[in-house]
């Protein structure tokens, strides 16, 4: 029998029993080979196996259903039916975390420039004859008259994105890019005639760039395709600066009240009041300046403050707890308390999805390498005295380590550079890919990673050398010789 109470979650907050049960269920499903379509057990059997009550089991199953890894089938022959981890759930978890921590447009566009460029370069290499008819079809659609409806336009642009991601053959890029676009593109249709006209103009310009992009992909010209991506990002970035006044705020920075849902968005998650309420509570915490452990209020207070039902509030709190934005405390003086944001839940869900899609070697190396180089470059530009001291201490430690220990601890360097880069979106993705590597068994895959680790660190060293000369002959010297 699995013991949910003994399952350790890599998170800064204590996991609730239902979370531990959900993790134990996923672990046990994985142990039998993740047989999609098989009934894992009835409600009564699962309650007995995990020694829990019906309420706890049902909460755990709701989490599994939200993740897309299983669902409860009622009736004769029913039970917990195993399914594949859902891509939408993983992308939404990444986007939600970025939104709740109020990642800025500037950070989002830095990350998108890297990820979208990587996607089109891979697509240009891999596009084959069977892909050309779909590319031509998209070119024809992009050449038609603008529909005048933001959501229709976004659907078409999403179709182009999905085509590029599919051709690239890279599940990690596809997942990350969808998350970035979900959190970047959502809002209310401009009511001001000038603003609306500007958005329509930019849509038209983006269409022309997308046509040129697809033509470049058909011709196998990755560099030209990358130029069109950069042009497109420049146009939309300039539009945000014009309409929002800059890039220092995030897409929902001003969302301090439970306003109506956006009427255009890549994801319809905003249709749910609980999601909007979670964002509002996170924004209010940020605006208040409250630190970790500070009390926000009791459930009745929060219901009255936001004018919502208990069910909506509890669903919003559940989202906030999963991302460690808040935590609940029972008893006298209890209520909702401020916590320290932690992406462990988000990363775990994304790793589950990616682990079921492609072998590591097909999607990991290129993205990991480029993310490492990008965050190293940003860290070099933005490093302060404290960051320099922190990095130097880590490099000294890695210099003394052997190859096996360096492999085991390589994630420390990735995370350190990611945090010093000042870009929380890239830091999240670095953490995700590091966790993905660690999720694979030892043996051949570990040896493959070890072979590339010296190459990664050598590139990082050359990029970072002007800031930390010790790197040059230190941490990389063993595997770069």
Secondary structure, DSSP 8 states (H G I E B T S, - for coil): ---GGG---SSSS---HHHHHHHHHHHHHHHTT--TT-B---HHHHHHHHT--HHHHHHHHHHHHHHTSEEEE-STT-EEEE----HHHHHHHHHHHHHHTT--HHHHHHHHHHHHHHHHHHHHHH--HHHHHHHHHHHHHHTS---S-HHHHHHHHHHHHHHHHHHHT-HHHHHHHHHHHHHHSEE----SHHHHHHHHHHHHHHHHHHHHHHHHHHTT-HHHHHHHHHHHHHHHHHHHHHHHS-SSS-TTTT--S-----SEESSGGGGSHHHHHHHHHHHHHHHHT--TT-EEE-HHHHHHHHT--HHHHHHHHHHHHHTTSEEEE-STT-EEEE-----HHHHHHHHHHHHTTS-HHHHSHHHHHHHHHHHHHHHHHH--HHHHHHHHHHHHHHHTS-HHHHHHHHHHHHHHHHHHTT-HHHHHHHHHHHHHHHHS-SSHHHHHHHHHHHHHHHHHHHHHTTT-THHHHTTTHHHH-
